Amino acid sequence: MPSKKIGHPPGDFAIWIIIYVELITFALLFLGYAFSRRLDVALFNASQLVINQTIGFVNTLILITSSFFVVKAVQSIKQSQASTHAQASLRASRWLLGALGFGGVFLVLKLTEFSAIFGMGISLSTNTFFMFYLFLTVFHFMHVLLGSVILFNLYQRTKSQAYTATACSGLETGASYWHMVDLLWIVLFPLIYIIR
């Protein structure tokens, strides 16, 4: 009787330790936000009206699209044959460039949002809502920034045909990190911007 092959997450094992630690950290922050919100719902609801929900929603679409592009890049490499490796690498690099571009748009929109918030004189000490809002969104912003650096590195390596269908662990590792960044925003956006 043939033994079943045990699947494993894509990429290096170390990235999954990092991802789990990051998810736990954000989960604790989300719980802290939810608990604090219960103590003063009126303050949180009033403060929430100040932040730009449209930018938050657009950024959600941007990160989801970017993650889709990263999936397509990984698929391009994993499904390539030796005879079409150069074409697959070119396709993958284009998908990654698109993902990187969307990551850049996210960062610019967040900077625009931060500029408006700080322009109103809002800071971490304004109230509990803005303490959580700024801490969570700036912390996430730093993750997107790091993720963009990773995407740029993946783009360069893919462009130089460094990955093959059987040797693409580095690509999968970077993709896993980017998907984590996307997942965190998908939770953060409704929690901070929408739920009342």
C-alpha positions, 0 to 999 in steps of 0.5 A: 500500500503506497504511503500518502505524501504529507503536504507542507506549506510553500516556502521555507519553514523559517518564514512560517515561524515568522508568519505565525509570530506576526499573526499572533502579534496582530491577533493580540493587538486586534483583541486589545482594540476590540476590548478597548472599543467595548469600554467606549463604543461612542468614542470609537464610533465618533473617531471612526468617522474621521478616517477615510473609508474610501482609501481604506476600501481602495487599499483593500482592493489593491492588496487583494489584486496584488496578492492575485498577481503574486499567485499568478507569478508563482503559477507561471514558474511552477507550471513551466517546462524546461523548454518554456522556462524563459517565457515563464520567467518573463511572465512571472517577472511581469506579474511580480512587477504588477504586484510591486506596483500595486504595493507602491500605490498602497503605500502612497495612499496610506501616506496620503491618509497619514498626512491628512490625519496628522494634518488634523493634529491627531496623534497617538495620544489623541484618544484610545481609538487613534492610538490603536488606529495609528499603531496598527496601520503604521505597523502594517505599513512597515510590513507592506514596505518590507514586503515591497522590498521582498517583491522587488528582490523576487522580481529581480531574481525571476527576471534573471530566470533564477527560479524553476518549476522544481526550485522555487522555494525562495519565490514561494517564501516571499509570496507567503509573506506577501499573502500574510500582509494581505490577510492582515489588512483584510482583517484590519480594514473592517475592524478599524474602518467599518465595524461600528 
